[in-house]
Structure formats: C-alpha cells, structure tokens
Amino acid sequence: MVLVGFVVSVLVTPLIRTFSQRHGLVAEPGVRKIHHRPTADMGGTAILLGIVVAVAVQLIGERFFGWAGFHSDVTVTPLMIAGVLIGTVIVYITGLIDDIYDISAFAKLAGQIIAGLIVALCGVQITYISNPFHPSLIQFGIIAIPVTVFYFVAFANIINLIDGMDGLAAGISAIAGASLAVIAIHQYQIAAALLAAAVVGACIGFLRYNFPPASIFMGDQGALSLGFLLGAISLLGVLKTTFTLSFAVPLLVLAIPIFDTFSAIVRRVRSNRPIGEADSSHMHHQLMGRGYTQRQTLTLVYVWSIILAISGYFIQDTTAFVRLLVLIALFILTGALTYWLGLFEVTQHHDD
C-alpha cells in the first residue's frame, strides 16, 4: 500500500501540476502567503489518486491472488470501508470546488457534514468512550452520530488550517498516518493499517514536489480530504476495542495541528473576527518570524510530531491513569510551546 500510493503520487503529481498551470488553477502570492509566485494548487488530486489506486490494488490482490487484507479484519465491514471512501471523495469534491470557485464557509461545512453523516450511517461511529476513573463505559446513545460527524469535521479542518507552508500538511499527515498504521497493526485493526499505509505512501510521493521550495500545493481538496480520512482511520483503528482513552492516541499524534487550530480560534474570538477567517499567526508563521527558514521550521515541527507519535504508541497499553497523565503532560508541553510562540496573541489582520 505504501509503495503503490508513493509510486502513483510521484508519477501523477507532475501531470496534475502541468494541468493546473495551463488552466490557471494556481495559488497567487499574498500578504499572509509564504510563496512568492503563482503555484499550482491541485496537488490534492494526486494524493487522493495515490490512495484510491493503492486501495484498488489491495482489493484486486485480495480478490484474485488471495492476499490478506481488508477481508481479514472481522471488526470492519465492506460497508464501512465504502462509507469511508465515499465520504472522503465527497470532502475532496467540496475542497476542489472551493479551490476553483471559492465557495462560502457554510457550503464547505455542509459538504463535510454530509460526508461525515454518510460514514457514520455506514457504521463508523463513536458509540462510547471508556471512563478513565471508573471501570465502566460512557455511552453516547442517540448523540453518537452527531458526535461522530463533529469528530470528522474537526479532523478535516485541523489539517486544512495548518496547510500554510510548503511540506507542512503533507509531512504531518504522513507522520500521523505512519503512527496510526503502527498502532492499528498493534491492535490487529488491519483495515485501518492498510488505509493509513496508503496515506503515508501518497503523502511522501507528493512531498517530492511539495517540499520547500514547492512547485505544487495540495489545496483545500487535499488538506480537507486528508484530515477527514485520518479521522476515519483513527476511528477504525479503535473500533470495537475496550481500550481506555482509545481516542487519546490519535489526538496526541495530531496535537500540534490541534493546538494550532485552537489558538487560531482563540485569536479570532479575542479580536472579534470570524473563526474561519485566515491570518498570518500560525505556528509556522511565528517560527519563521523568529528567524527560522522554511526547512528549519519543518524540521522542528516534524521532530515534535514524531515525539508525540512515539509517545502515543508507548502509552496505548498502559493503565488508564498513566495514559491520562502522559496525555495531559504532553498537551501542556505543546500548549506551552504555542503560548511561547505567541499563537494566542491578537495580531493585525491582513487581507490577501
């Protein structure tokens, strides 16, 4: 899955880049933008193709060559996998339309909600979470579907909001995918591991052209669909398990974009601006403002993300109390980093 996703992404991305440039589908430079020339903005299509082809090859191998894979995972049904893929495509189309026509925030949100609802109705739901302070389960009951849809929408936008610098969203997604794959394998959640592997391969292949200085961006189509799919993978990876605080691990893996998103919301609320309005005070902006180059900034974010991912792996088999303590400690450290960088401070707004 990793190899197929990588090869397809590497081969298709230059074609998408040429198509994007010829048809004027480019991201123009702006005051809050880091790039200085019009850059192709359709890379998410190449990433999604890498993932879809990897899944298709796996399914063909299972059907005709007896490969082990999706059918070996007794906790995941074909309907669930179909729902995840359909939902991801809907989110991709929503982002694609936004990249081309710049639709309203409400229309983008509606597309994400519809996609999340489809996946939830196909059986991928957050129906309960373990109680860390008592040997019992907290059941969501009738609110399971809205809770699940909110989870999907949140994940989609977490990656989208951090997608503001060459190689950042793709690299974070690759690290998150790799950690979720390892964790899923550890818990014998084969379907989640396979999907995560496809994400890793497609993202690494895309990074060949997206690493600074990037010649193509993934756009909303890529960032939204990657975030949505990572959210689905995180749910599949803990599906039908009784691990206490199971959702702590994927949240820990994506702690950096989570805090970057949270601080952006705080900034905009404090300055009485719409939550969906863009600014130039994200983590990568602040690091570069302190004199770090794009590559140095990427390295710092990558290293901290890897540390969080490794921590997530090692706490999964610990007791609920230990897991909660480690989660809180690492979130506090990440929060302290965002505070030190000034991510919660109100800054002057700039238009593109």
Disulfide bonds with the S-S distance in Angstrom:
none
